[in-house]
């Protein structure tokens, strides 16, 4: 079985490592901690997948994505999802030019490299469906014309897992479109102290005849640490990471175990295995390896598999969680979910 392009050279590996290190350092100038989230963002970008971030408000999700886009010189758009949002507000529409009496296309914010879909579960299913279709096909039809989305193209969606009023939960078929779903935690006490110290030192910025209090967004450096060509080089390197037959067997086994576990009503689809291998390749590259290892699988299993599993009603009534069931599956294979 051949699952590699020519092996990534040590020179290319070292250059990509240096590039990733610079990106992480730049993001770290405005975002405290959240190293795992930054890693997941880069994994999604380098492997061509989409990412859903679950976390309560105030955990710097928007700041993270904005800092990443400026660090790697990519276009960035943010859409705040609300109940009255229409598909055309995201994709674009035809507008009548009254001077020529002809219709012309006005492209929406989806025509960018990094699209932050903030609180995606607050939009109606029709809007969610329009976005997810564009994510899958990477093209948009407006009127009679079809337009390809820019490359690279990455959707980073967020949702609050606690607040349910006025939301439309993403169904399993749509959740399956996201390569990874990462759950953000609160910062540690030390990290939170650093956040408060940095915020207290931001000061004010004089503007016109007055002044405004600066935020972390105001101190983001505009100069990127690398070019889009380096992003492309990293994506090529990911596709050169070696995946052994044994690793593929492990992925197939864990996916099948989610389907046969007695507490699971809906197990993972084949897309879960594809996502797990792609993400493992990107993680291996970010850790300076030209091959994947079981640690990659166990580290990414929760993000790649958990949102594709649905427990039976009886298991939920007994107080079991999807994370507990997945951890049980991985322990039976000799591993566990990475902390």
C-alpha positions in Angstrom: 0.0 0.0 0.0 1.4 3.4 -1.0 0.3 6.3 1.2 3.1 8.8 0.5 4.5 11.0 -2.1 8.3 11.2 -2.2 9.6 11.4 1.4 9.9 15.0 2.7 13.6 15.9 2.8 15.4 16.9 6.0 16.0 20.4 4.6 12.3 20.9 3.8 11.4 19.5 7.2 13.7 21.9 9.0 12.4 24.9 7.0 8.8 24.0 7.7 9.6 23.5 11.4 11.2 27.0 11.5 8.2 28.5 9.8 5.8 26.9 12.2 7.9 28.0 15.2 7.8 31.6 13.9 4.0 31.5 13.4 3.5 30.1 16.9 5.8 32.7 18.4 3.9 35.6 16.6 0.5 34.3 17.8 2.0 34.0 21.3 2.7 37.7 21.4 -1.1 38.4 21.7 -2.6 35.2 22.9 -1.5 33.6 26.1 -1.4 29.8 26.2 -3.8 28.0 23.9 -0.8 26.1 22.3 -3.0 23.1 21.4 -5.6 25.3 19.8 -2.9 27.0 17.6 -1.7 23.5 16.7 -5.2 22.4 15.7 -5.6 25.6 13.6 -2.4 24.9 11.7 -3.2 21.2 11.3 -6.5 22.1 9.7 -4.9 24.7 7.4 -2.0 22.4 6.3 -4.3 19.4 5.7 -7.1 21.2 4.0 -9.8 20.5 6.6 -12.2 22.7 8.5 -12.3 23.2 12.2 -15.1 23.8 14.8 -14.1 25.4 18.1 -16.4 24.8 21.0 -16.0 27.0 24.0 -17.7 29.7 26.1 -17.4 33.3 25.1 -14.2 35.2 26.1 -11.6 32.5 25.3 -9.9 34.5 22.5 -11.3 32.4 19.6 -11.6 35.4 17.3 -8.3 36.9 18.4 -6.6 33.5 17.7 -7.9 33.3 14.1 -7.2 37.0 13.4 -3.6 36.6 14.8 -3.1 33.5 12.7 -4.3 35.1 9.5 -2.0 38.1 10.0 1.0 35.9 10.8 0.8 33.9 7.6 -0.4 36.6 5.2 -3.9 35.2 4.5 -7.2 36.9 3.8 -9.5 36.9 6.8 -13.3 37.5 7.2 -15.6 37.1 10.2 -19.3 36.5 10.0 -21.4 36.8 13.1 -24.2 34.2 12.7 -27.6 35.3 13.8 -31.2 34.1 13.3 -31.9 36.6 10.5 -28.8 35.8 8.5 -29.4 34.8 4.9 -27.3 32.6 2.6 -26.6 35.6 0.4 -25.1 37.4 3.4 -22.3 34.8 3.3 -22.1 33.6 -0.3 -22.9 36.8 -2.1 -25.7 37.8 -4.5 -26.6 39.5 -7.8 -27.4 43.2 -7.6 -28.9 45.4 -10.2 -26.7 48.1 -11.6 -29.1 50.9 -12.3 -26.8 52.7 -14.6 -26.5 49.7 -17.1 -29.7 47.9 -16.0 -27.7 44.7 -15.8 -27.1 42.4 -12.9 -23.6 42.1 -11.5 -22.2 39.7 -8.8 -21.3 41.0 -5.4 -19.2 38.4 -3.7 -19.8 37.7 0.0 -17.3 37.3 2.9 -16.8 33.6 2.1 -14.4 34.6 -0.6 -11.4 34.7 1.6 -8.7 32.3 3.0 -9.8 32.1 6.6 -13.5 32.5 7.4 -14.5 32.7 11.0 -18.1 31.6 11.3 -18.9 32.9 14.8 -21.6 31.0 16.7 -22.6 28.9 13.7 -25.4 27.3 15.6 -27.3 30.6 15.9 -28.1 30.6 12.2 -31.1 28.9 10.6 -30.5 25.4 9.0 -30.7 26.9 5.5 -27.8 29.2 6.2 -25.8 26.4 7.8 -26.4 24.2 4.9 -25.3 26.8 2.4 -22.0 27.3 4.2 -21.3 23.6 4.7 -22.0 22.9 1.0 -19.4 25.6 0.1 -17.0 24.0 2.5 -17.4 20.6 0.9 -17.2 21.7 -2.8 -15.0 24.8 -2.3 -17.1 26.6 -4.9 -20.1 28.9 -4.8 -22.9 29.4 -7.4 -24.3 33.0 -7.6 -27.0 33.3 -10.2 -25.9 31.6 -13.4 -22.2 31.7 -12.5 -20.1 29.4 -10.4 -17.0 30.7 -8.6 -14.1 28.8 -7.1 -13.2 29.9 -3.6 -9.7 31.1 -2.9 -6.9 28.7 -2.1 -6.2 27.9 0.6 -9.7 28.0 2.1 -10.4 27.2 5.7 -13.6 27.6 7.7 -13.2 28.0 11.5 -16.6 27.9 13.1 -17.3 28.5 16.8 -20.2 27.6 19.0 -21.1 28.0 22.7 -21.8 24.5 24.0 -23.7 25.8 27.1 -26.2 28.3 25.8 -29.1 26.7 23.9 -31.7 29.4 23.7 -32.1 30.7 20.1 -29.8 28.1 18.6 -30.1 25.4 15.9 -27.9 22.4 16.8 -25.8 21.1 13.9 -27.0 17.7 12.9 -24.6 14.8 12.7 -24.4 14.9 8.8 -23.2 18.5 9.0 -20.9 18.0 11.9 -19.3 15.3 9.8 -18.1 18.0 7.4 -15.7 19.3 10.0 -12.4 17.5 10.1 -11.8 18.4 13.7 -13.9 19.7 16.6 -11.7 21.1 19.4 -13.1 21.9 22.8 -11.5 24.9 24.5 -10.9 25.0 28.2 -10.4 28.0 30.5 -6.8 29.1 31.0 -4.8 28.1 34.0 -4.4 30.6 36.9 -0.9 31.5 35.7 -2.0 32.0 32.1 -5.0 34.1 33.3 -2.7 36.3 35.4 -0.6 36.9 32.3 -3.7 37.8 30.3 -4.7 40.4 32.9 -1.2 41.8 33.1 -0.9 42.2 29.3 -4.4 43.8 29.1 -3.6 46.2 31.9 -0.5 47.4 30.0 -2.2 48.1 26.7 -2.9 51.8 27.4 -4.9 54.1 25.1 -4.5 55.2 21.5 -5.2 58.8 20.4 -7.5 59.1 17.5 -8.9 62.2 15.9 -9.7 64.6 18.8 -10.1 61.8 21.3 -8.7 58.5 22.3 -9.8 54.8 22.5 -8.7 52.1 24.9 -6.6 49.6 23.1 -7.4 45.9 22.9 -5.3 42.9 21.9 -6.5 43.4 18.3 -4.8 46.8 18.2 -1.3 45.4 19.0 -1.3 42.7 16.3 1.7 43.1 14.1 0.7 43.5 10.4 3.9 42.2 9.0 3.6 38.4 8.4 6.4 36.0 9.4 6.2 34.2 6.1 4.6 34.0 2.7 1.7 32.0 1.2 4.3 30.0 -0.6 5.5 28.7 2.7 1.9 27.6 3.5 1.8 25.7 0.2 5.2 24.1 1.0 3.9 23.0 4.3 0.8 21.5 2.7 3.0 19.6 0.2 5.2 18.4 3.1 2.1 17.0 4.9 1.3 14.9 1.9 4.8 13.5 1.9 4.5 12.2 5.5 4.8 8.4 5.6 1.7 6.5 6.8 2.4 2.8 7.4 0.0 0.0 6.8 0.0 -0.7 10.5 -1.1 2.8 11.3 -3.9 2.6 8.7 -5.0 -0.7 10.4 -5.1 1.1 13.8 -7.3 3.9 12.3 -9.7 1.3 10.8 -9.9 -0.6 14.0 -10.8 2.5 16.2 -13.4 3.6 13.7 -15.0 0.2 13.6 -15.0 0.0 17.4 -17.1 3.2 17.5 -19.7 1.4 15.4 -19.8 -1.8 17.4 -19.6 -0.4 21.0 -22.7 -1.3 22.9 -23.2 2.3 24.2 -22.9 3.9 20.7 -26.0 4.4 18.6 -24.2 6.1 15.7 -20.5 5.4 15.0 -18.0 7.2 12.9 -18.2 7.4 9.1 -15.3 6.6 6.8 -14.7 10.3 6.6 -13.5 10.1 10.3 -10.7 7.8 9.3 -9.7 10.1 6.4 -9.7 13.1 8.8 -7.7 11.2 11.4 -4.9 10.2 8.9 -4.7 13.7 7.4 -4.6 15.4 10.8 -2.0 12.8 12.0 0.2 13.6 9.0 0.1 17.4 9.8 0.8 16.8 13.5 3.8 14.6 12.7 5.2 17.4 10.5 4.6 19.9 13.2 6.5 17.7 15.6 9.5 17.3 13.3 8.8 13.8 12.0 8.5 12.5 8.5 6.2 9.6 9.6 3.1 9.2 11.9 3.2 7.3 15.2 0.4 6.0 17.5 0.8 9.1 19.7 -0.6 11.2 16.8 -3.7 9.0 16.7 -4.4 9.1 20.4 -3.7 12.9 20.6 -6.2 13.7 17.8 -8.8 11.0 18.4 -11.1 13.2 20.5 -11.1 16.0 18.0 -11.5 13.8 15.0 -14.0 11.2 16.3 -16.0 12.4 19.2 -18.3 14.7 17.2 -19.1 11.9 14.9 -20.4 9.6 17.7 -23.9 9.6 19.2 -24.6 7.6 22.3 -27.6 5.5 23.0 -30.3 7.0 25.2 -29.7 4.4 27.9 -26.0 5.2 28.1 -26.8 8.9 28.4 -29.4 8.2 31.1 -26.7 6.3 33.0 -24.5 9.4 33.0 -22.0 8.2 30.4 -20.3 10.7 28.1 -18.9 10.3 24.6 -15.5 11.1 25.9 -15.7 8.3 28.4 -16.8 5.8 25.8 -14.1 6.9 23.3 -11.4 6.7 26.1 -12.7 3.2 26.8 -12.3 2.3 23.1 -8.7 3.7 23.0 -7.7 2.0 26.2 -8.8 -1.3 24.8 -6.4 -0.6 21.9 -3.5 0.3 24.3 -3.8 4.1 24.4 -6.0 6.9 25.8 -7.1 10.4 25.0 -4.3 12.8 25.4 -4.8 15.5 28.0 
